[in-house]
Amino acid sequence: MTNRAWNFSLGTPAVVLYLFLLVGPLCLLLHQSFFSTGPGGSTFTLEFYRSLFSESFIRSLLDTFRTSVIATCITTLLGYLMAYHLIRHSSRRTRNVWLNVIVSILFLSLLIRVYALLLTFSGGGFMRFVADLIGVSSTSRALTEALVVMGLLNFTIPLVVLSLLGPIENINPKLMDAAQSLGAPYWKAFLTIDTALSAPSLLSIAIVTFSLCMSAFLIPMILGRGFVQFVSNLIYVRFEEVFDPSTGAAMAVVMLLITLAIIYGVQRAFKVRT
């Protein structure tokens, strides 16, 4: 068997599975968003996309985008600093302890972690103390959105830390020592060497984190308490409660296109700057 045939045989099962589990359902979803099923059969229509200009969908879209951007920025920053500290300033024993803790968190069900946050920061506990401290209601929309952000951080930070350990470890630490020996302060050497060399990895992690936050369902459903609704929650309502799958499919298609456009724009902007 030639190398080309061998490579083709290795990649074919994955491609077929990808087409069957992702591309096929997306095509059916796209078809569902354009056709209305009635007694006379399927009819092509754009009505389901026109209905997305409603106030509820636009508000949920803005909530989803704003909360996802905030969570992505905080996650990327905290995850990078934590991974950098574990690689550069921690002993092997301390690093192993923290890695075991982070991996253990990933094995814990997300549902359990979300409800633990809800019990910890519910209206009658710490959240009321914070609300009284800043002079707002414990059930205010701002605090609810902050609770959703904390839920997203709980979900994404362990993934970001584990993903950044390898790229940071591959950066030669002698570059920092050389810059400092030439008179550069630590903060400047950190930003211009380690952070700059980690920028491609940080961008990739930020894109993955943003995609996970935009598609989050369980976290805003439980922690949002009806004040903060993501588009994924509206899609669920359309499919399961209202039984309007065509509008739900249109919402899913629009969200997919918006997410892809944002990711493409960020990548293009990063390439132009570099």
Secondary structure, 3 states (H helix, E strand, C coil): CCHHHHHHHHHHHHHHHHHHHHHHHHHHHHHHHHEEEECCEEEECCHHHHHHHCHHHHHHHHHHHHHHHHHHHHHHHHHHHHHHHHHHCCCHHHHHHHHHHHHHHHHCCHHHHHHHHHHHCCCCCHHHHHHHHHCCCCCCHHHHHHHHHHHHHHHHHHHHHHHHHHHHHCCCCHHHHHHHHCCCCHHHHHHHHHHHHCHHHHHHHHHHHHHHHHCCCHHHHHHCCCCCCCHHHHHHHHHHHCCCHHHHHHHHHHHHHHHHHHHHHHHHHHHHHC
